[in-house]
Amino acid sequence: MVVRFPKIKDNEIHLLPPQPNFAPLSGVDSPTTLQSRLQLAAVCALFVGYAVLSHFGYSDPNAKGLGAVLSVAPIMLIAVIFVWRWTHAIAALLFAALLCAILYEYWPVVERHYAWSDLVQQCGLYALVTAGFARSLFGGRIPLCTELASKLHASLAPSEITYLRRATIAWSIFYAALTAAILILYFVAPLRSWSLFVNFAVIGLIIAAGIIDLAIRYRVLPRRPGDGILAVIRRSLTG
């Protein structure tokens, strides 16, 4: 069977009719937006799950093993990742095996004193955040709040620059006070109460401070689309 196609003359050009441009339906999230929201939800779920399990380790005397695992696992994971990036995957695997062997040998000691590891991690984390905010205020550096805002907006008004510097000072004081509170409560309060504070109250205080910051910005600064602490967090997580 032979299929014959019609001949087209030299001066005869057939064009397809123009295709209409369909605008995206309003109310429907784009794939990028949906992916960003899913990433943010996954990170939040991870933090909440870790906090619940960590507090359970302090609440139940029979769950000390779980608490110890949750305490040392982040440190081991970070250490292995750094070794992997600095050297090679095989070296990282050998390093991980060495850490596992040390933990197996000294696990009873780790299980009895893992609260000290949590204290170092909590104080160290918020002390580093405090140092990050405070360090950006000196030496001609850009205040951290100003740097974060500049990632969302191409230019900043003078009033915004002034406020963002003051906000950086306020966040430095806030995280310094938070670090001191974590350290003091560890020695004056029961471990279960200390766990409630570091795993749940601290997050609530940070959220409350962010809401206050956002409310002040809306009151004293001109509003911009996509502004606010949640936008900064989402941009940091998703790039």
C-alpha positions, 0 to 999 in steps of 0.5 A: 500500500502506497500513501500519497501526500498532496503536493504543495506549490512553491508559493503555497505555505500552510501555517498553523492557526495561532495558539491561544495563550492560556493563563494559569488558573487563579487559586492553583499553585504552580509546581514551584510554589507547591514544592516550596510548601511541601519542603517547608512542611517536611522541615516543620514535621521533622522538627516537631517529630524530633522535639516530641521524641526527645521530650519522651526520652526525658519523660519516660525512665525506660526511654533513655536509650531513645533520648541518647540516640536522638542526642548523639545522632545529629552530632554524628551525622554532621561530623560524617558529612563534614568528613565526606566533604573534606575527604572522600566517601570511603573515608566518611564511611570508615569514620562513621564505622569508628564512631559506631564502634566507640559508641558501642563500647561506651554506650552505658556512659553515653546513655547516663549522661546524654543530657549534657550533650543536649545542653551543649547542642542547645546552648551552642546552637543559640550562641552561634545564632547570637554571634551571627547577629551580633557580629554583623553589627560591627566592622562595617558589615551589613546587619543580618536582618538587612542582608536577609531583607535584601534577598527579598527586595532589590532596594531598601529605603533609608527608614527600612535600613535604620529599622533593620539594624535595630531589629538585628540588635534586638534579635541579638539580645533575644538569642543571648537571653535565650541561651542564658535561660537554657543554661540556667534552667538546666541547673535549677529545674528538673530535666523534664521541665528543661526538656519542655522548655528547649523542645517546645517553649523555645520555638514558641518564643521564637515564633512570638518574637517573629510575629512582634517583629512582623507587626512592628514592620507593618506599622512603621515601614511601607508594605512590600509583597512577600515581606515578613519572617515567614517569607525569609524562612521560606526563601532560606529553605528553598533558595 
